[in-house]
């Protein structure tokens, strides 16, 4: 197993991003489950690196929240599908700490690091109307899990899946982790996706899959007022990491478009003189400069909002169980704002770069910039901007979440 320390992570991430960027378009077009990509992640030690920080080993293990967000964003600029896989992995790697006990969490986290588990799955914070489709039934030596989840992150390649399930005896909700290698687990990789084709998403079914008592991380109260503010950070962590995926995807699109525009000559006359028209390259085209100025400002503005939310969430995770409800509400407000701003920016940028590089296919092979737009659409399709803005307005106006 590759052993990494946090100080090595920027170099490791840059090298991996450069490697993924080389054939990102070809792999996106093929749309195969990301087995080869996961092998690259393991070789670089990313599954072990992108875990919660811990004291074990001479250099420690895992990374702090901000470092993890930066890593996901850098990978997203090269390949946002693989960045989404890592985003879900990192968010779910916090599950033992967020849902488990202080006594049990370190043991499970350490095992996950040593075995380089890639986490997948999904966690819902339930309400009275929620149904995850998964039932956990007590058995003589623990429990058995049955049911199906139609679209789950990373199921095609994950080493451990985390889910919220409902106990059939008490009706209470619990968070469990399961080994997908068990014969009772059936994985159905998603095909023909519009975007984010290599994120390893798909459906998963459970048929009398045994779950030992130690695989139950903890319970989740149905009443939202009974959930600890620290535990309630779980969905916010996942959402904010996906915001970093979307922002990185937009940054990658803009950087690739810039390189194309720099190399693409224009036939627009810049000035007329007695000697004839002068023709310039893109850096001298005022309309192109204006367009890139707008897009660069948009991505930097979104980055500032996202960074503020990342700082707040990092503080909340560091607070642990001592986190207060008001602090958690403020974090939710900032995460919602980051989602709203980044969604608008990413969709605008990834659409606009297609227009700015429209002449490129006539001069060379298709640069494949459409994948950035498709990925942006996929990343923003599942979150309602109106709902996010309503929640932001509720918090701002009334001091409520």
C-alpha positions in Angstrom: 0.0 0.0 0.0 1.2 3.5 -0.8 1.7 5.6 2.3 1.2 9.3 2.0 1.4 12.2 4.4 -0.7 15.4 4.1 2.3 17.5 3.0 2.8 15.3 0.0 -0.8 15.7 -1.2 -0.5 18.8 -3.5 2.2 17.2 -5.6 0.4 13.8 -5.7 -2.9 15.5 -6.8 -1.3 17.6 -9.5 0.5 14.6 -11.0 -2.8 12.6 -10.9 -4.7 15.5 -12.5 -2.2 15.8 -15.3 -2.4 12.1 -15.9 -6.2 12.1 -16.0 -6.3 15.1 -18.3 -4.3 13.4 -21.1 -7.2 11.0 -22.1 -10.2 12.5 -20.3 -12.2 13.1 -23.5 -11.5 9.6 -24.9 -12.5 8.0 -21.6 -15.6 10.2 -21.3 -16.7 9.1 -24.8 -16.2 5.4 -24.0 -18.2 5.8 -20.8 -17.0 2.5 -19.2 -17.1 1.9 -15.5 -13.9 3.6 -14.0 -11.9 0.5 -13.0 -8.8 1.8 -14.7 -9.3 5.2 -13.2 -9.7 3.7 -9.7 -6.4 1.8 -10.2 -4.8 5.2 -10.9 -6.3 6.6 -7.7 -5.0 3.7 -5.6 -1.5 3.9 -7.1 -1.5 7.6 -6.1 -2.9 6.7 -2.6 -5.9 9.0 -2.9 -8.5 6.8 -1.2 -6.3 6.7 1.9 -5.3 10.4 1.6 -8.8 11.8 1.2 -10.0 10.6 4.7 -10.6 12.6 7.9 -7.4 13.7 9.6 -6.1 11.4 12.3 -3.0 11.0 14.5 -1.8 7.6 13.4 1.6 7.1 11.9 4.7 9.3 11.8 3.2 11.9 9.5 -0.5 11.5 10.5 -3.1 10.3 8.1 -5.9 11.9 6.1 -6.1 15.6 5.3 -7.9 18.6 6.7 -11.2 19.6 5.1 -9.8 22.5 3.0 -7.0 20.4 1.6 -9.5 17.7 0.6 -11.7 20.3 -1.1 -8.8 21.7 -3.0 -7.8 18.2 -4.2 -11.3 17.4 -5.4 -11.4 20.7 -7.2 -8.0 20.2 -8.9 -9.0 16.7 -10.1 -12.3 18.1 -11.4 -10.6 20.5 -13.7 -9.1 17.5 -15.4 -11.9 15.0 -15.0 -15.0 15.9 -13.1 -16.4 12.4 -13.1 -13.5 11.0 -11.2 -13.6 14.1 -8.9 -17.2 13.3 -8.2 -16.2 9.8 -7.2 -13.6 11.2 -4.8 -16.1 13.8 -3.5 -18.6 11.1 -2.5 -15.7 9.0 -1.1 -14.4 11.8 1.1 -17.8 12.8 2.4 -18.8 9.2 3.2 -15.4 8.6 4.8 -16.6 10.9 7.6 -19.5 8.6 8.3 -17.9 6.7 11.2 -17.1 10.1 12.9 -20.4 11.8 12.1 -22.7 8.9 13.0 -20.7 6.5 15.1 -19.2 6.8 18.6 -15.9 8.4 19.5 -14.8 4.9 20.7 -15.6 3.0 17.5 -14.9 5.5 14.8 -11.1 5.5 15.0 -10.8 1.7 14.5 -13.0 1.7 11.4 -11.3 4.8 10.0 -7.9 3.3 10.5 -8.9 0.0 8.8 -10.3 2.0 5.8 -7.0 3.9 5.4 -4.9 0.7 5.7 -7.0 -1.1 3.1 -7.5 1.9 0.9 -11.2 1.6 0.9 -13.1 3.6 -1.6 -16.4 4.6 0.0 -19.6 4.8 -2.0 -23.3 4.9 -1.2 -25.7 7.6 0.0 -27.0 8.8 3.3 -30.4 10.5 3.8 -31.4 12.4 7.0 -34.9 11.0 7.2 -38.2 12.6 8.0 -41.6 11.1 8.6 -42.2 10.7 4.8 -38.8 9.4 3.8 -38.3 5.9 2.4 -34.8 4.8 1.4 -36.1 1.5 0.1 -33.8 -0.4 2.4 -35.0 -2.5 5.4 -32.8 -3.9 8.2 -34.2 -6.9 10.0 -32.8 -8.3 13.2 -31.4 -11.8 12.9 -29.8 -14.2 15.3 -26.2 -13.0 14.7 -27.0 -9.4 13.7 -29.2 -8.2 10.9 -30.1 -8.8 7.3 -30.4 -6.0 4.7 -33.0 -6.1 1.9 -34.1 -3.6 -0.7 -32.9 -1.5 -3.6 -31.4 1.9 -4.2 -31.9 3.1 -7.8 -29.0 5.6 -8.1 -26.1 5.4 -5.7 -22.7 7.0 -5.9 -19.7 4.9 -6.7 -21.4 1.5 -6.5 -19.6 0.1 -9.6 -16.2 0.4 -7.9 -16.7 1.0 -4.2 -15.1 -1.2 -1.5 -17.7 -0.2 1.1 -21.2 1.2 0.7 -22.9 3.3 3.3 -26.7 3.6 3.5 -29.5 4.7 5.7 -31.9 1.9 6.4 -35.0 1.4 8.4 -35.3 -1.2 11.1 -38.3 -3.5 10.6 -38.7 -4.1 14.3 -38.6 -0.6 15.7 -39.1 1.7 12.6 -36.0 3.6 13.6 -33.4 4.8 11.1 -29.8 3.6 11.2 -26.6 4.1 9.1 -24.9 0.9 8.0 -21.9 0.0 5.9 -21.8 -3.0 3.7 -19.2 -4.9 1.7 -20.5 -4.9 -1.9 -18.5 -8.1 -2.6 -21.1 -10.2 -0.8 -23.1 -12.4 -3.2 -26.3 -10.9 -2.0 -25.4 -7.5 -3.3 -26.3 -6.8 -7.0 -24.8 -3.8 -8.7 -26.2 -2.3 -11.9 -23.8 0.3 -13.3 -25.6 3.3 -15.0 -25.2 3.6 -18.7 -25.7 6.3 -21.4 -25.5 9.1 -18.9 -25.6 12.7 -20.2 -22.7 13.7 -18.1 -20.5 12.5 -15.2 -20.2 9.2 -17.1 -17.3 7.9 -15.1 -18.5 8.5 -11.6 -19.3 4.8 -11.0 -23.0 5.5 -10.3 -25.6 2.9 -10.6 -28.3 1.0 -8.8 -27.7 -1.5 -6.0 -29.9 -4.3 -4.6 -29.6 -6.2 -1.4 -31.0 -9.7 -0.9 -30.7 -11.0 2.7 -27.2 -9.4 3.0 -25.9 -10.1 6.6 -25.0 -7.0 8.6 -23.1 -7.5 11.8 -23.7 -5.3 14.8 -20.4 -3.5 14.3 -21.5 -2.5 10.7 -24.3 -0.4 12.2 -22.6 3.0 12.7 -25.4 4.6 14.6 -29.0 5.8 14.6 -30.6 8.8 13.0 -33.6 10.4 14.7 -36.6 11.2 12.4 -37.3 14.4 14.2 -34.8 17.0 12.8 -34.7 18.8 16.1 -33.2 15.7 17.7 -30.3 15.3 15.3 -27.1 16.7 16.6 -25.8 19.7 14.6 -22.5 17.8 14.1 -24.3 14.8 12.6 -26.4 17.1 10.4 -23.2 18.3 8.7 -23.2 15.0 6.7 -25.4 16.2 3.8 -23.8 19.6 3.8 -20.3 18.0 3.5 -21.4 16.0 0.4 -23.2 19.0 -1.2 -20.2 21.3 -0.7 -17.7 18.7 -2.1 -20.0 18.4 -5.2 -19.9 22.2 -5.5 -16.1 22.0 -5.7 -16.5 19.4 -8.5 -18.7 21.8 -10.4 -16.4 24.7 -9.9 -13.3 22.7 -10.9 -15.2 21.5 -14.0 -15.9 25.1 -14.9 -12.2 26.1 -14.3 -11.1 23.2 -16.5 -13.4 24.2 -19.3 -12.2 27.8 -19.2 -8.5 26.8 -19.1 -8.9 24.5 -22.1 -10.9 27.1 -24.0 -8.2 29.7 -23.3 -5.5 27.4 -24.7 -7.5 26.8 -27.8 -8.2 30.5 -28.3 -4.6 31.5 -27.9 -3.7 29.1 -30.7 -6.6 29.9 -33.0 -6.0 32.7 -35.5 -8.8 35.1 -36.4 -9.5 36.7 -39.7 -11.1 39.8 -38.2 -9.4 43.0 -39.4 -8.1 45.0 -36.5 -7.3 48.2 -38.4 -7.4 49.5 -41.9 -4.5 51.3 -43.4 -3.1 52.2 -46.8 -1.0 49.1 -46.7 -4.2 47.0 -46.2 -5.9 45.3 -43.3 -4.0 43.9 -40.3 -5.0 40.6 -38.9 -4.6 39.7 -35.3 -4.5 36.7 -33.1 -7.1 36.2 -30.3 -5.3 38.2 -27.6 -5.8 41.3 -29.7 -9.5 40.7 -30.4 -11.4 43.1 -28.0 -14.6 41.0 -28.1 -12.7 37.9 -27.2 -10.9 39.8 -24.4 -14.2 41.0 -23.1 -15.7 37.5 -23.1 -12.8 36.0 -21.3 -12.8 38.8 -18.8 -16.4 38.1 -18.0 -15.8 34.4 -17.6 -12.7 34.8 -15.5 -14.5 37.2 -13.2 -17.4 34.8 -12.9 -15.3 31.8 -11.9 -13.2 33.8 -9.4 -16.4 35.3 -7.9 -17.9 31.8 -7.5 -14.6 30.6 -6.0 -14.7 33.3 -3.3 -18.2 32.2 -2.2 -17.2 28.5 -2.2 -14.0 29.2 -0.2 -16.0 31.0 2.5 -18.4 28.0 2.7 -15.5 25.6 2.9 -13.9 27.6 5.7 -17.2 27.5 7.7 -17.6 23.8 7.2 -14.0 23.1 8.2 -14.7 25.0 11.4 -17.9 23.0 12.0 -16.1 19.7 11.5 -13.3 20.8 13.8 -15.9 21.6 16.5 -17.2 18.1 16.5 -20.1 17.3 18.8 -19.7 20.7 20.5 -21.1 22.4 17.3 -24.2 24.4 18.0 -27.4 24.6 16.1 -27.0 28.2 15.1 -23.5 27.5 13.7 -24.8 24.6 11.7 -27.6 26.8 10.3 -25.0 29.4 9.3 -23.0 26.7 7.5 -26.1 25.5 5.7 -26.7 29.1 4.5 -23.2 29.4 3.1 -23.3 26.0 1.4 -26.6 26.9 -0.2 -25.2 30.2 -1.5 -22.1 28.4 -2.9 -24.4 25.9 -4.7 -26.5 28.7 -6.2 -23.7 30.9 -7.3 -21.5 28.0 -8.7 -24.4 26.4 -10.6 -25.1 29.7 -12.5 -21.4 30.3 -13.1 -20.6 26.7 -14.2 -23.5 26.5 -16.7 -22.7 29.9 -18.1 -19.0 29.2 -18.5 -19.3 25.8 -20.0 -21.9 27.0 -22.5 -20.0 30.1 -23.5 -16.7 28.3 -24.1 -18.4 26.3 -26.8 -19.2 29.5 -28.6 -15.8 31.0 -28.1 -14.1 27.9 -29.6 -16.6 27.2 -32.3 -13.9 27.5 -35.1 -11.7 24.9 -33.5 -13.1 21.8 -35.1 -12.4 23.2 -38.6 -8.7 23.6 -37.7 -8.1 20.4 -35.7 -9.8 17.5 -34.1 -12.8 18.1 -31.9 -11.3 19.3 -28.5 -14.2 17.7 -26.6 -15.3 20.8 -24.7 -18.8 19.6 -24.8 -18.1 17.2 -21.9 -17.6 20.1 -19.6 -21.1 21.4 -20.5 -22.7 17.9 -20.1 -20.9 17.4 -16.8 -22.2 20.8 -15.6 -25.7 19.9 -16.5 -25.5 16.6 -14.7 -24.1 18.1 -11.6 -26.8 20.8 -11.3 -29.8 18.7 -12.4 -30.6 17.2 -9.0 -30.7 20.4 -7.0 -33.5 23.0 -7.3 -32.1 26.5 -7.5 -35.5 27.9 -6.4 -35.4 25.7 -3.3 -31.9 26.6 -2.4 -32.6 30.3 -2.8 -35.8 30.0 -0.8 -33.9 28.4 2.1 -31.2 31.1 1.8 -33.9 33.8 1.9 -35.6 32.2 4.9 -32.4 32.1 6.9 -31.4 35.7 5.9 -34.9 37.1 6.6 -36.0 35.2 9.6 -32.8 33.7 11.1 -34.1 30.2 10.4 -32.8 27.5 8.1 
